[in-house]
Amino acid sequence: MSYSDALSLQRQFGQREIDIDSLVNFLSYLRHEFKHQAVEPKAIEIYFYCLIKGSFYQNIKVSQYSFACLCHLVKRIYFQDQPKLRRYANDVVPVLIEKLAENSKVHDISRKALTDYWRATSLDVERCLRKAGFLNDSSIVREQTLKFLCSLQAAEPKFLPRTLLFDIVSTLRDPVESVRSVCKDCLVDVYKNATLQAMTELKIEIQNQNIPPNIASEVLSALGIQEISEEPKTPVAPFEAPDAASNVAVPSMKRTPLAVLPVQAQDENRNVRVMPLGVCQAVLPSVEVILQRIPTSANDDLKPAFVASSSDLEILMEGLISAFDGKETEANWAQRQKNIVSLREIIRGNAYEDYAITFITCLRSLSGGISKAVSSLRTTLSAHGCKLIMDLATTAKNGIDPFVDGFMQSLVKLSSSTKKIAAQNANFAITVLLGYTSFQPRVAGMISSACRDKNAQTRLYAAGWLQLTLIAHQAHKTIMESFNCVELFENCIKSGLADANPKVREAVRPTYWEFQNVWPHRAALIIKNLDTMAKKALEKLNPKTESTAHKAEEKRPPLRGIDRVALQS
C-alpha cells in the first residue's frame, strides 16, 4: 500500500463536502488491498488516523466501511510489524471496544481485531479494556467487554484475566441486571478449566469485594468451588506480620492477593521499571514547568522506608488496610493518619522502583482508604492524603492510572471546601495527577462537571485543570475526538468565558488559547460569538502576538490557584 493512497484518503476526509460514493469506493479498494498488500511504514499513522475518524462519521456507509478497513489494517499490521500496534494501542483499541456495542456484524469483526491486538500487546489491550470497557457508561459496552473476554479465552485457552480480575468481579455489582448475568456466565466460562490457584484467587477476590452471598454462591457453585464461610475478623497491627503459628484469618484484611503473579514472576520483575498497567510516559517540558511551581512535599520530615523483598512489601502494605474499614471515628482517625504517613514513607523508598508489580497490586486494596483519608474532615489527615496522591503520581506516573478515577472523585469534592488550605491541597493533587498520568475520557468528564459546579472556587480550579489537560495530552487528540471530549471542553470554555464570576472568566481565557492551539476552527467559532469587551479581554492573552516562541512561552499565564501559593510558601 503506497503512501500516496494514504494521502489521498486524508485529502478526501479533509474536504468540506465529502463525495460519499467516491469515498466509499475508495475505502472498499483499501480494504481489499489491506488483505493482500503490505503497508508502507510512513503511511500507517495516516491510515489509522483517517479510519478512526471515519469509524465515527455520521454517514452510516462511511462509518461501516471505515471501521471494516480499520479492522483489516489491524490484521495487516499484526502480520507485518507488531511493535507498530503497540504504538497506536491507546488510539485504536478504545475504538474497537466502543464498536462492540453495535450490530452483530460490526462487533464480530471488532472482536477479531481486538483478539489480534491482544496477541500483539496484551498489557495495552487489558489496560484499555479496564478504562474504555469496564468503566464505560454504556451497559451494552460493559456487557460486550465481558463477552469478548469469553471469546478470547476460547481462542486462547491459556488466557486468564489476572490483571482484570478485580474489574470483572466488581461487575457482579453492576446496576444493570443483564450485565451482572453476563458477568456470572463470563466467570464460569473463563475459570471452568482454570488451575486450583486461579480458582482460589477468584474465590478470595469475591470475598474481598463483599459480593452478595446469593451471587457469590451461584458463581462458585457452578465452578465447583466450596462456598465462602464467614470468619470472624481479627485485625492485624500495622507493620506486623501475622504469626505463622497463630490462627489469624488473613482474608479478614480485605486484601487483593499477590497471587496475581507466581513467585517466580515476582522475583523476575525485581528492578523492572515497566508498569504492570502500561509503560511510563515522558512528561512534556511545558508540563514540568507547571508542576515545578507546586509546593512539593519533598521537604516533609519523612524518612524513606526500604524493603528487602516483594513478600516483605506485601506484608507491610497489608498491615495498613484494616484501619480504613468502616467510617472514620475518634478511635481510628489517628491510626489512619499514621498509616497514610507510613505509605508515603514506603513510596519514597525502593518499593516502587524494585517491586513495581507488587506495589501496584497491594495499592489496589488501599486506594479506597486513601480516598477516605482525602475526604476526612480532619485537616492534617486530609492533607497527608492529598500529599500521598502527589507522591504516588510523581513516582509511579501512569502506573497509577487505574486509581485516578477514584482519587479524582474525592479531590474534586474537596476542592469546594470552605477550608482554604484543604481546597488548595486538592487543587495541587489534581494538577499533579493530570500532569503525570495518562489521558482518560472519564476524567475529562469529571473536569467538565467541575467547570459547571455551583461553587465558584471549584470552577476556578477546573479552568486550570482543563488548561493542563490540553497542554499535557495534545498527543491524544484523536482519542479526545473519538470520545466526544472536544465538545465537553468547548462547552466548558464557552460557559467559563461567560461566567458570572470575573475570576473564573479570567482563569478560562488562557485555557481558551490552549484549546485554540489544538482545535483552531472550533476556537474561532467561540470567539466569533463573544461581545466586543469579551473579545478584547481574550485577545490580550493571545500568546501568538509575541514576536518569538520564547516570549510566547513566558506570556503563558500560570494555572489559577498555583503560583500565588507557591510564591508564598
Order of alpha helices (4+ residues) and beta strands (2+ residues): alpha-alpha-alpha-alpha-alpha-alpha-alpha-alpha-alpha-alpha-alpha-alpha-alpha-alpha-alpha-alpha-alpha-alpha-alpha-alpha-alpha-alpha-alpha-alpha-alpha-alpha-alpha-alpha-alpha-alpha-alpha
